[in-house]
């Protein structure tokens, strides 16, 4: 993914029963419950967090980024 790209991140699976760091990463992303959605601009730290919890989330390109 390109740096500076806006994406929507939606939690689709629970962090229950997983390592504490996974729950902390979801919390840092502004998630924590199934169905929550947040917008982020891709940069190195965000990219690393998304990779760490990629099995629990769905990432789509933001509409506002698609218009630019």
Buried (B, 14 or more C-beta within 10 A) or exposed (E): EEEEBBBBBBBEEEBEEBEEEBBBBBEBBEBBEEEBEEEBEBEEEBBEBBEBBEEBBEEEEBEEBEEE
